[in-house]
Amino acid sequence: MGDLAVAEVCGRFGLGRAVTRGLRLAGYHHNEVWRIDTTTGAYAVKRLGWAPSDTAIEIERAALAAGVPMPGPVQETATGRYTAEIDGGVVRVHRWMDGRAPGAADLTPALARRVGALLSAVHRAGSAGPARQAEAETAHTGTDTVHARTDTAHTGTHTVHARTDTVHAGTDTVHAGTDTAHTGTDTVHAGTDTAHTGTHTVHAGADTAQEEGRSRAVAPYPAGELLAATERPAGRGTPVRSHGDLHPKNALLRSDGSLALLDWDTAGGYLAEREAVGVALDWATRVDGSFDLERFDAAVEGYREGGGKVPAEPWVFGGWARGYLDFLGRAGEEEGERTQARLGMLATTLHDLVKRLA
Protein backbone atom coordinates (compact mmCIF):
# COMPACT_ATOMS: atom_id res chain seq x y z
CA MET A 1 0.00 0.00 0.00
CA GLY A 2 3.04 2.25 0.06
CA ASP A 3 3.98 5.10 2.34
CA LEU A 4 1.62 6.41 4.97
CA ALA A 5 -0.18 9.68 4.27
CA VAL A 6 1.04 11.23 7.51
CA ALA A 7 -0.56 14.63 7.01
CA GLU A 8 -3.95 13.07 6.23
CA VAL A 9 -3.77 10.81 9.28
CA CYS A 10 -2.87 13.75 11.51
CA GLY A 11 -5.69 15.82 10.09
CA ARG A 12 -8.40 13.19 10.29
CA PHE A 13 -7.51 12.05 13.80
CA GLY A 14 -6.75 15.53 15.17
CA LEU A 15 -3.17 14.72 16.07
CA GLY A 16 -1.74 18.16 15.42
CA ARG A 17 1.10 18.87 13.02
CA ALA A 18 3.60 16.10 12.39
CA VAL A 19 7.16 16.97 13.42
CA THR A 20 8.61 13.80 11.88
CA ARG A 21 7.94 11.98 8.62
CA GLY A 22 6.80 8.94 10.58
CA LEU A 23 8.95 5.93 11.42
CA ARG A 24 7.74 2.67 9.97
CA LEU A 25 8.41 -0.11 12.43
CA ALA A 26 9.96 -3.40 11.37
CA GLY A 27 8.70 -6.86 12.21
CA TYR A 28 5.13 -6.66 10.94
CA HIS A 29 3.84 -9.11 8.35
CA HIS A 30 0.05 -8.73 8.26
CA ASN A 31 -0.16 -5.00 8.96
CA GLU A 32 1.94 -1.86 8.72
CA VAL A 33 2.75 0.23 11.80
CA TRP A 34 4.34 3.64 12.17
CA ARG A 35 5.30 5.89 15.01
CA ILE A 36 4.32 9.51 14.40
CA ASP A 37 5.50 12.38 16.58
CA THR A 38 3.38 15.52 16.40
CA THR A 39 2.90 18.79 18.21
CA THR A 40 0.45 17.03 20.54
CA GLY A 41 2.45 13.91 21.35
CA ALA A 42 3.55 10.53 20.01
CA TYR A 43 1.17 8.07 18.36
CA ALA A 44 1.16 4.54 16.97
CA VAL A 45 -0.54 4.34 13.60
CA LYS A 46 -1.57 0.96 12.32
CA ARG A 47 -2.78 0.23 8.78
CA LEU A 48 -4.71 -3.00 8.39
CA GLY A 49 -6.05 -4.82 5.38
CA TRP A 50 -9.32 -5.51 7.20
CA ALA A 51 -11.62 -3.62 9.55
CA PRO A 52 -11.94 -4.60 13.23
CA SER A 53 -15.53 -5.14 14.27
CA ASP A 54 -17.43 -2.51 16.21
CA THR A 55 -17.71 -5.10 18.97
CA ALA A 56 -13.92 -5.41 19.21
CA ILE A 57 -13.57 -1.65 19.61
CA GLU A 58 -16.37 -1.55 22.20
CA ILE A 59 -14.60 -4.25 24.22
CA GLU A 60 -11.29 -2.39 24.03
CA ARG A 61 -12.91 0.84 25.23
CA ALA A 62 -14.78 -0.92 28.05
CA ALA A 63 -11.56 -2.49 29.30
CA LEU A 64 -9.76 0.87 29.15
CA ALA A 65 -12.59 2.54 31.10
CA ALA A 66 -12.35 -0.23 33.70
CA GLY A 67 -8.66 0.57 34.25
CA VAL A 68 -7.04 -2.22 32.24
CA PRO A 69 -3.63 -0.81 31.21
CA MET A 70 -3.30 -0.27 27.47
CA PRO A 71 -2.52 2.47 24.95
CA GLY A 72 -5.58 4.63 24.49
CA PRO A 73 -7.31 4.56 21.08
CA VAL A 74 -7.87 7.84 19.23
CA GLN A 75 -11.06 8.76 17.36
CA GLU A 76 -11.36 10.23 13.90
CA THR A 77 -12.56 13.76 14.61
CA ALA A 78 -15.22 14.05 11.90
CA THR A 79 -17.00 10.76 12.56
CA GLY A 80 -16.09 9.83 16.12
CA ARG A 81 -15.13 6.38 14.87
CA TYR A 82 -11.91 4.60 15.80
CA THR A 83 -11.09 3.56 12.24
CA ALA A 84 -10.67 5.44 8.98
CA GLU A 85 -10.09 4.29 5.42
CA ILE A 86 -6.89 5.89 4.16
CA ASP A 87 -4.62 4.83 1.29
CA GLY A 88 -6.59 1.68 0.59
CA GLY A 89 -6.32 0.38 4.14
CA VAL A 90 -8.06 0.69 7.49
CA VAL A 91 -6.15 2.98 9.85
CA ARG A 92 -6.25 2.92 13.62
CA VAL A 93 -4.40 5.33 15.92
CA HIS A 94 -3.36 4.81 19.55
CA ARG A 95 -1.37 6.94 21.91
CA TRP A 96 2.20 5.79 22.09
CA MET A 97 3.23 3.74 25.12
CA ASP A 98 6.88 2.92 25.76
CA GLY A 99 7.88 -0.61 26.64
CA ARG A 100 8.92 -3.86 25.06
CA ALA A 101 7.63 -7.33 24.41
CA PRO A 102 8.39 -9.80 27.21
CA GLY A 103 11.46 -11.84 26.33
CA ALA A 104 12.17 -15.43 27.36
CA ALA A 105 14.02 -14.26 30.48
CA ASP A 106 11.03 -12.16 31.53
CA LEU A 107 8.59 -15.05 31.49
CA THR A 108 8.49 -15.92 35.16
CA PRO A 109 5.73 -17.27 37.42
CA ALA A 110 5.37 -13.77 38.89
CA LEU A 111 4.71 -12.29 35.46
CA ALA A 112 2.31 -15.10 34.57
CA ARG A 113 0.38 -14.40 37.76
CA ARG A 114 0.05 -10.75 36.75
CA VAL A 115 -1.26 -11.78 33.35
CA GLY A 116 -3.87 -13.99 34.97
CA ALA A 117 -4.98 -11.11 37.18
CA LEU A 118 -5.20 -8.79 34.16
CA LEU A 119 -7.32 -11.30 32.28
CA SER A 120 -9.74 -11.48 35.21
CA ALA A 121 -10.04 -7.68 35.06
CA VAL A 122 -10.74 -7.87 31.32
CA HIS A 123 -13.43 -10.46 31.95
CA ARG A 124 -15.04 -8.35 34.65
CA ALA A 125 -15.16 -5.43 32.23
CA GLY A 126 -16.54 -7.70 29.50
CA SER A 127 -19.20 -9.10 31.80
CA ALA A 128 -20.52 -5.61 32.52
CA GLY A 129 -22.05 -5.38 29.06
CA PRO A 130 -24.37 -7.76 27.25
CA ALA A 131 -22.98 -11.27 27.01
CA ARG A 132 -23.29 -12.39 23.42
CA GLN A 133 -23.68 -16.15 23.31
CA ALA A 134 -23.56 -16.16 19.52
CA GLU A 135 -20.15 -14.55 19.58
CA ALA A 136 -18.92 -16.88 22.30
CA GLU A 137 -19.81 -19.86 20.16
CA THR A 138 -18.27 -18.56 16.96
CA ALA A 139 -14.85 -19.81 15.90
CA HIS A 140 -12.66 -16.84 15.01
CA THR A 141 -10.42 -18.44 12.43
CA GLY A 142 -9.99 -15.72 9.84
CA THR A 143 -6.61 -14.62 8.60
CA ASP A 144 -6.74 -11.72 11.03
CA THR A 145 -6.03 -14.15 13.84
CA VAL A 146 -3.05 -15.86 12.26
CA HIS A 147 0.26 -14.82 13.76
CA ALA A 148 2.93 -16.74 11.91
CA ARG A 149 6.29 -16.31 13.59
CA THR A 150 9.58 -18.10 13.97
CA ASP A 151 11.62 -19.21 16.93
CA THR A 152 14.42 -16.84 16.03
CA ALA A 153 15.30 -14.41 18.78
CA HIS A 154 15.61 -10.80 17.67
CA THR A 155 17.48 -8.25 19.70
CA GLY A 156 16.10 -4.96 18.50
CA THR A 157 15.28 -2.43 21.17
CA HIS A 158 12.58 -0.31 19.61
CA THR A 159 9.74 0.38 21.99
CA VAL A 160 6.42 -1.31 21.38
CA HIS A 161 2.93 0.05 21.18
CA ALA A 162 -0.60 -0.94 20.21
CA ARG A 163 -0.09 -3.40 17.41
CA THR A 164 -1.91 -6.17 15.69
CA ASP A 165 -1.53 -9.67 14.41
CA THR A 166 2.23 -10.10 14.31
CA VAL A 167 5.38 -9.59 16.29
CA HIS A 168 5.90 -6.51 18.45
CA ALA A 169 7.30 -3.58 16.60
CA GLY A 170 11.05 -3.72 16.62
CA THR A 171 11.30 -5.61 19.88
CA ASP A 172 10.74 -9.00 18.29
CA THR A 173 11.97 -11.12 21.17
CA VAL A 174 11.04 -14.77 21.52
CA HIS A 175 7.76 -15.11 23.40
CA ALA A 176 7.18 -18.16 25.56
CA GLY A 177 8.11 -20.48 22.76
CA THR A 178 4.67 -20.20 21.19
CA ASP A 179 6.31 -18.72 18.16
CA THR A 180 4.28 -20.25 15.38
CA ALA A 181 0.68 -19.16 15.17
CA HIS A 182 -2.09 -18.26 17.53
CA THR A 183 -5.42 -18.84 15.85
CA GLY A 184 -7.56 -19.85 18.73
CA THR A 185 -5.56 -20.82 21.76
CA ASP A 186 -7.98 -18.42 23.26
CA THR A 187 -9.59 -17.11 20.09
CA VAL A 188 -11.56 -20.22 19.18
CA HIS A 189 -14.13 -21.18 21.76
CA ALA A 190 -16.66 -22.82 19.53
CA GLY A 191 -19.84 -24.36 20.82
CA THR A 192 -19.46 -26.77 17.93
CA ASP A 193 -16.70 -28.81 19.49
CA THR A 194 -17.05 -31.45 16.79
CA ALA A 195 -15.91 -29.13 13.99
CA HIS A 196 -12.77 -31.22 13.47
CA THR A 197 -13.02 -34.79 12.27
CA GLY A 198 -9.88 -36.20 13.78
CA THR A 199 -8.09 -36.60 10.48
CA HIS A 200 -4.96 -34.92 11.81
CA THR A 201 -2.44 -36.84 13.86
CA VAL A 202 -0.52 -34.92 16.46
CA HIS A 203 3.16 -35.82 16.77
CA ALA A 204 5.67 -34.91 19.42
CA GLY A 205 8.83 -36.40 20.89
CA ALA A 206 9.72 -39.94 21.76
CA ASP A 207 8.73 -40.28 25.38
CA THR A 208 6.77 -38.61 28.13
CA ALA A 209 8.07 -37.33 31.44
CA GLN A 210 7.59 -34.69 34.10
CA GLU A 211 10.88 -33.59 35.56
CA GLU A 212 11.52 -30.58 37.76
CA GLY A 213 8.30 -28.93 36.65
CA ARG A 214 9.05 -29.51 32.97
CA SER A 215 6.76 -31.69 30.86
CA ARG A 216 7.96 -33.40 27.68
CA ALA A 217 5.64 -34.55 24.94
CA VAL A 218 5.80 -37.78 23.03
CA ALA A 219 4.32 -40.14 20.57
CA PRO A 220 1.85 -39.52 17.74
CA TYR A 221 -1.62 -38.80 19.11
CA PRO A 222 -4.82 -38.89 17.03
CA ALA A 223 -6.42 -35.46 16.95
CA GLY A 224 -9.86 -37.02 17.24
CA GLU A 225 -8.98 -38.38 20.66
CA LEU A 226 -7.75 -34.99 21.85
CA LEU A 227 -10.92 -33.33 20.57
CA ALA A 228 -13.11 -35.92 22.25
CA ALA A 229 -11.21 -35.60 25.52
CA THR A 230 -11.68 -31.82 25.58
CA GLU A 231 -15.21 -31.61 24.20
CA ARG A 232 -17.39 -29.12 26.03
CA PRO A 233 -20.46 -30.54 27.73
CA ALA A 234 -23.72 -28.85 26.80
CA GLY A 235 -24.37 -25.76 28.88
CA ARG A 236 -20.86 -25.46 30.28
CA GLY A 237 -18.85 -22.26 29.90
CA THR A 238 -19.32 -18.61 30.75
CA PRO A 239 -19.76 -16.29 27.74
CA VAL A 240 -17.75 -13.11 28.09
CA ARG A 241 -16.58 -10.28 25.84
CA SER A 242 -12.80 -10.34 25.96
CA HIS A 243 -9.44 -9.74 24.30
CA GLY A 244 -9.23 -13.19 22.73
CA ASP A 245 -5.47 -13.31 22.04
CA LEU A 246 -3.63 -12.46 25.23
CA HIS A 247 -0.41 -14.12 24.13
CA PRO A 248 2.97 -12.75 25.29
CA LYS A 249 3.41 -11.09 21.88
CA ASN A 250 0.36 -8.97 22.66
CA ALA A 251 1.61 -7.68 26.00
CA LEU A 252 3.88 -4.73 26.68
CA LEU A 253 6.39 -4.89 29.54
CA ARG A 254 7.04 -1.40 30.85
CA SER A 255 10.12 -0.06 32.60
CA ASP A 256 8.40 -0.23 36.01
CA GLY A 257 7.66 -3.93 35.53
CA SER A 258 3.96 -3.42 34.84
CA LEU A 259 2.15 -4.95 31.87
CA ALA A 260 -0.11 -3.33 29.29
CA LEU A 261 -2.31 -5.23 26.86
CA LEU A 262 -2.10 -4.66 23.11
CA ASP A 263 -3.86 -5.72 19.93
CA TRP A 264 -7.58 -5.73 20.70
CA ASP A 265 -8.62 -5.94 17.05
CA THR A 266 -9.87 -9.53 17.32
CA ALA A 267 -11.70 -9.02 20.62
CA GLY A 268 -15.12 -10.60 20.74
CA GLY A 269 -17.24 -13.19 22.49
CA TYR A 270 -15.42 -16.08 24.14
CA LEU A 271 -15.82 -18.61 26.92
CA ALA A 272 -14.08 -17.28 30.02
CA GLU A 273 -12.82 -20.62 31.32
CA ARG A 274 -11.30 -21.64 28.01
CA GLU A 275 -9.63 -18.29 27.49
CA ALA A 276 -8.16 -18.39 31.00
CA VAL A 277 -6.63 -21.83 30.43
CA GLY A 278 -5.46 -20.88 26.94
CA VAL A 279 -3.68 -17.83 28.33
CA ALA A 280 -2.09 -19.96 31.06
CA LEU A 281 -0.81 -22.42 28.45
CA ASP A 282 0.50 -19.66 26.18
CA TRP A 283 2.45 -18.04 29.00
CA ALA A 284 3.75 -21.43 30.15
CA THR A 285 4.90 -22.78 26.77
CA ARG A 286 8.63 -23.00 26.14
CA VAL A 287 10.37 -22.81 22.77
CA ASP A 288 10.62 -26.62 22.62
CA GLY A 289 6.87 -26.98 23.19
CA SER A 290 7.12 -28.09 26.81
CA PHE A 291 5.13 -26.42 29.57
CA ASP A 292 6.62 -24.57 32.52
CA LEU A 293 4.17 -25.86 35.10
CA GLU A 294 5.02 -23.18 37.64
CA ARG A 295 4.06 -20.50 35.12
CA PHE A 296 0.88 -22.38 34.23
CA ASP A 297 -0.12 -22.63 37.89
CA ALA A 298 0.72 -18.98 38.54
CA ALA A 299 -1.40 -17.71 35.64
CA VAL A 300 -4.41 -19.73 36.81
CA GLU A 301 -3.89 -18.60 40.40
CA GLY A 302 -3.70 -14.95 39.34
CA TYR A 303 -6.93 -15.35 37.39
CA ARG A 304 -8.69 -16.97 40.32
CA GLU A 305 -7.38 -14.39 42.77
CA GLY A 306 -8.98 -11.75 40.55
CA GLY A 307 -12.34 -13.47 40.84
CA GLY A 308 -12.20 -15.78 37.83
CA LYS A 309 -13.32 -19.39 38.04
CA VAL A 310 -11.66 -22.33 36.29
CA PRO A 311 -13.08 -25.81 36.91
CA ALA A 312 -10.78 -28.83 36.97
CA GLU A 313 -12.39 -30.33 33.87
CA PRO A 314 -10.81 -31.34 30.53
CA TRP A 315 -13.14 -29.25 28.34
CA VAL A 316 -11.48 -26.02 29.49
CA PHE A 317 -8.44 -27.01 27.39
CA GLY A 318 -10.58 -27.41 24.28
CA GLY A 319 -10.28 -23.88 22.95
CA TRP A 320 -6.49 -24.01 22.91
CA ALA A 321 -6.50 -27.45 21.29
CA ARG A 322 -9.04 -26.57 18.61
CA GLY A 323 -7.29 -23.34 17.75
CA TYR A 324 -3.98 -25.03 17.05
CA LEU A 325 -5.59 -27.98 15.28
CA ASP A 326 -7.34 -25.51 13.01
CA PHE A 327 -4.04 -23.80 12.29
CA LEU A 328 -2.41 -27.06 11.18
CA GLY A 329 -4.37 -26.85 7.94
CA ARG A 330 -2.65 -23.56 7.09
CA ALA A 331 0.77 -23.94 8.70
CA GLY A 332 3.99 -24.37 6.80
CA GLU A 333 6.16 -27.42 7.45
CA GLU A 334 8.28 -25.91 10.22
CA GLU A 335 5.38 -24.13 11.90
CA GLY A 336 3.30 -27.29 11.61
CA GLU A 337 5.95 -29.34 13.40
CA ARG A 338 6.08 -26.88 16.29
CA THR A 339 2.29 -26.78 16.46
CA GLN A 340 2.11 -30.57 16.51
CA ALA A 341 4.68 -30.65 19.31
CA ARG A 342 2.51 -28.35 21.41
CA LEU A 343 -0.62 -30.36 20.72
CA GLY A 344 1.24 -33.57 21.50
CA MET A 345 2.34 -32.03 24.77
CA LEU A 346 -1.24 -31.22 25.70
CA ALA A 347 -2.43 -34.67 24.66
CA THR A 348 0.10 -36.50 26.79
CA THR A 349 -0.16 -34.24 29.84
CA LEU A 350 -3.87 -33.41 29.78
CA HIS A 351 -4.74 -35.62 32.75
CA ASP A 352 -1.97 -34.11 34.88
CA LEU A 353 -2.88 -30.55 33.85
CA VAL A 354 -6.52 -31.12 34.82
CA LYS A 355 -5.36 -32.38 38.23
CA ARG A 356 -3.30 -29.21 38.68
CA LEU A 357 -6.51 -27.17 38.35
CA ALA A 358 -8.12 -28.98 41.30
Residue pairs with C-beta under 8 A, 6 or more apart in sequence:
1 32
1 47
1 87
1 88
1 89
2 87
4 22
4 24
4 32
4 34
4 45
4 47
4 87
5 86
5 87
6 18
6 21
6 22
6 34
6 36
7 18
8 86
8 87
9 15
9 36
9 45
9 84
9 86
9 91
9 93
10 16
10 17
10 18
10 36
10 38
12 76
12 77
12 78
12 84
12 86
13 43
13 74
13 75
13 76
13 77
13 84
13 93
14 74
14 77
15 36
15 38
15 40
15 41
15 43
15 74
15 93
16 38
16 39
16 40
16 41
17 38
17 39
18 36
18 37
18 38
19 37
19 38
19 39
20 36
20 37
22 34
22 35
22 36
22 45
23 34
23 35
23 36
24 32
24 33
24 34
25 33
25 34
25 35
25 158
25 169
25 170
26 156
26 158
26 169
26 170
26 172
27 154
27 156
27 166
27 167
27 168
27 169
27 170
27 171
27 172
28 163
28 165
28 166
28 167
28 169
29 148
29 165
29 166
29 167
30 48
30 49
30 143
30 144
30 146
30 147
30 164
30 165
30 166
31 46
31 47
31 48
31 49
31 163
31 164
31 165
31 166
32 46
32 47
32 89
33 44
33 45
33 46
33 47
33 161
33 163
33 169
34 44
34 45
34 47
35 42
35 43
35 44
35 45
35 96
35 161
35 169
36 42
36 43
36 45
37 43
41 95
41 96
42 95
42 96
43 74
43 93
43 94
43 95
43 96
44 71
44 93
44 94
44 95
44 96
44 97
44 161
44 162
44 163
44 169
45 91
45 92
45 93
46 91
46 92
46 93
46 94
46 162
46 163
46 164
47 86
47 87
47 89
47 90
47 91
48 89
48 90
48 91
48 92
48 144
48 164
48 165
48 265
49 89
49 90
50 90
50 142
50 143
50 144
51 83
51 90
52 83
52 90
52 92
52 264
52 265
52 266
52 267
53 268
55 132
55 135
55 241
55 267
55 268
55 269
56 264
56 265
56 266
56 267
56 268
57 73
57 82
57 83
57 264
58 129
58 241
59 125
59 126
59 241
59 242
59 243
59 264
59 267
59 268
60 70
60 73
60 264
60 267
61 73
61 82
62 125
62 126
62 128
62 129
62 241
63 70
63 121
63 122
63 125
63 126
63 243
63 261
63 264
64 70
64 72
64 73
65 125
66 121
66 124
66 125
66 128
67 121
68 118
68 121
68 122
68 125
68 261
69 118
69 258
69 259
69 260
69 261
70 97
70 162
70 260
70 261
70 262
70 264
71 94
71 95
71 96
71 97
71 161
71 162
71 252
71 260
71 262
72 94
72 95
73 82
73 92
73 93
73 94
73 162
74 82
74 93
74 94
74 95
75 81
75 82
76 82
76 83
76 84
82 92
83 90
83 91
83 92
84 90
84 91
85 91
92 162
92 265
94 161
94 162
96 159
96 161
97 159
97 160
97 161
97 162
97 252
97 254
97 260
98 159
98 254
98 255
99 159
99 160
99 252
99 253
99 254
99 255
99 260
100 157
100 159
100 160
100 168
100 171
100 173
100 252
100 253
101 160
101 167
101 168
101 171
101 172
101 173
101 175
101 248
101 249
101 251
101 252
101 253
102 111
102 173
102 175
102 176
102 248
102 251
102 253
102 259
103 153
103 173
103 174
103 175
104 153
104 173
104 174
104 175
104 176
104 177
104 287
106 253
107 175
107 176
107 248
107 283
107 292
107 295
108 295
109 292
109 294
109 295
109 297
109 298
110 298
111 253
111 259
111 283
112 280
112 283
112 284
112 295
112 296
112 298
112 299
112 302
113 298
113 299
113 301
113 302
113 305
114 259
114 302
115 246
115 251
115 259
115 279
115 283
115 299
115 302
116 276
116 279
116 280
116 298
116 299
116 300
116 301
116 302
116 303
116 304
116 305
116 306
116 308
117 302
117 303
117 305
117 306
118 246
118 259
118 261
118 302
119 242
119 243
119 246
119 275
119 276
119 279
119 302
119 303
119 306
119 308
120 276
120 302
120 303
120 304
120 305
120 306
120 307
120 308
121 306
122 242
122 243
122 246
122 261
123 240
123 242
123 272
123 275
123 276
123 308
124 306
124 307
126 240
126 241
126 242
127 240
127 241
129 241
131 239
131 240
131 241
131 269
132 239
132 241
132 269
133 239
133 269
134 269
135 239
135 241
135 268
135 269
135 270
136 189
136 191
136 237
136 239
136 240
136 269
136 270
136 271
137 189
137 190
137 191
137 192
137 239
137 269
138 190
138 268
138 269
139 184
139 188
139 189
139 190
139 192
139 195
139 322
139 326
140 184
140 187
140 188
140 244
140 266
140 268
141 183
141 184
141 187
141 188
141 326
144 164
144 165
144 265
144 266
145 165
145 182
145 183
145 184
145 187
145 244
145 245
145 266
146 165
146 181
146 182
146 183
146 327
146 330
147 165
147 166
147 167
147 181
147 182
147 183
147 245
147 247
147 249
148 166
148 180
148 181
148 331
148 332
148 335
149 166
149 167
149 179
149 180
149 181
149 249
150 179
150 334
151 174
151 177
151 179
151 287
151 338
152 174
153 173
153 174
154 167
154 171
154 172
154 173
155 173
156 170
156 171
156 172
157 170
157 171
158 169
158 170
158 171
159 169
159 170
159 171
160 168
160 169
160 170
160 171
160 252
160 262
161 169
161 252
161 262
162 262
162 263
162 264
163 169
163 250
163 262
163 263
164 263
164 265
165 263
165 265
166 249
167 249
168 249
168 252
168 262
174 287
175 247
175 248
175 249
176 247
176 248
176 282
176 283
176 284
176 285
176 286
177 285
177 286
177 287
177 288
177 289
177 290
178 185
178 247
178 248
178 282
178 285
178 342
179 287
179 338
180 327
180 331
180 335
180 338
180 339
180 342
181 324
181 327
181 330
181 331
181 335
181 339
182 245
182 247
182 249
182 282
182 323
183 323
183 324
183 326
183 327
183 330
184 319
184 320
184 322
184 323
184 324
184 326
184 327
185 245
185 247
185 278
185 279
185 281
185 282
185 319
185 320
185 323
185 324
186 243
186 244
186 245
186 246
186 270
186 274
186 275
186 278
186 279
186 282
186 319
186 320
186 323
187 244
187 245
187 266
187 270
187 319
187 323
188 319
188 322
188 323
188 326
189 237
189 270
189 271
189 274
189 275
189 319
190 319
190 322
191 232
193 227
193 230
193 231
193 232
193 315
193 318
193 322
194 227
194 231
195 322
195 326
196 223
196 224
196 227
196 322
196 325
196 326
197 224
198 222
198 223
198 224
198 225
198 227
198 228
199 223
199 224
200 223
200 325
200 328
201 220
201 221
201 222
201 223
202 220
202 221
202 222
202 223
202 226
202 325
202 340
202 343
202 344
202 347
203 219
203 220
203 221
203 337
203 340
203 341
203 344
204 217
204 218
204 219
204 220
204 221
204 289
204 340
204 341
204 343
204 344
204 345
204 347
204 348
205 216
205 217
205 218
205 219
205 341
205 344
206 218
206 219
207 216
207 218
207 219
208 215
208 216
208 217
208 218
208 219
208 348
208 349
209 215
209 216
210 216
210 293
210 349
210 352
213 292
213 293
213 294
214 286
214 290
214 291
214 292
214 293
215 290
215 291
215 293
215 345
215 348
215 349
215 352
216 290
216 345
217 289
217 290
217 341
217 342
217 344
217 345
217 346
217 347
217 348
217 349
218 344
218 348
219 344
219 348
220 344
221 343
221 344
221 347
221 348
223 325
223 343
225 347
226 321
226 325
226 343
226 346
226 347
226 350
227 318
227 321
227 322
227 325
229 314
229 347
229 350
230 314
230 315
230 316
230 317
230 318
230 321
230 322
230 350
231 315
231 318
232 271
232 274
232 315
232 318
233 315
236 273
236 313
236 315
237 271
237 272
237 273
237 274
237 315
238 271
238 272
238 273
238 309
239 269
239 270
239 271
239 272
240 269
240 270
240 271
240 272
240 275
241 267
241 268
241 269
241 270
242 267
242 268
242 269
242 270
242 272
242 275
243 250
243 261
243 264
243 267
243 275
244 266
244 267
244 268
244 270
244 275
245 263
245 266
246 261
246 275
246 279
246 282
247 279
247 282
248 282
248 283
250 261
250 262
250 263
251 259
251 260
251 261
251 262
252 259
252 260
252 261
252 262
253 259
254 260
270 319
271 319
272 308
272 309
273 309
273 310
273 311
273 316
274 315
274 316
274 317
274 318
274 319
274 320
275 319
276 299
276 300
276 303
276 308
276 310
276 316
277 300
277 310
277 316
277 317
277 319
277 320
277 357
278 319
278 320
278 323
279 299
279 303
280 295
280 296
280 299
280 300
280 303
281 291
281 296
281 317
281 320
281 346
282 320
283 295
283 296
283 299
284 291
284 292
284 293
284 295
284 296
284 299
285 291
285 292
285 342
286 292
288 341
289 338
289 341
289 342
289 344
289 345
290 345
291 345
291 349
291 353
293 356
296 353
296 356
297 356
300 310
300 356
300 357
303 310
304 310
310 316
310 357
311 357
312 354
312 355
312 357
312 358
313 354
313 357
314 350
314 354
316 357
317 346
317 350
317 353
317 354
320 346
321 343
321 346
324 339
324 342
324 343
325 343
327 335
327 339
328 336
328 339
328 340
328 343
331 339
346 353
